[in-house]
């Protein structure tokens, strides 16, 4: 499970960083079938720096 700011951010990351390695260097020719679900609630532990709530 990953949490992304948006589905578009995820897709751009896959196209720019993951797909070239999988398809070019490793020869993987099948595409993953990710499922997207909205984040309903998130918990940020007290004292964690850099986390916005």
RAVENSUL-V730612 format. One record per pair of residues at least 6 apart in sequence whose C-alpha atoms are under 7 Angstrom apart, sorted by sequence separation. I is the first residue (numbers start at 1). GAP is how many residues later the second one is. If there is no record, write none. Layout:
# RAVENSUL-V730612
i: {I & I}
gap: {GAP & GAP}
This chain:
# RAVENSUL-V730612
i: {4 & 22 & 23 & 44}
gap: {6 & 6 & 6 & 7}
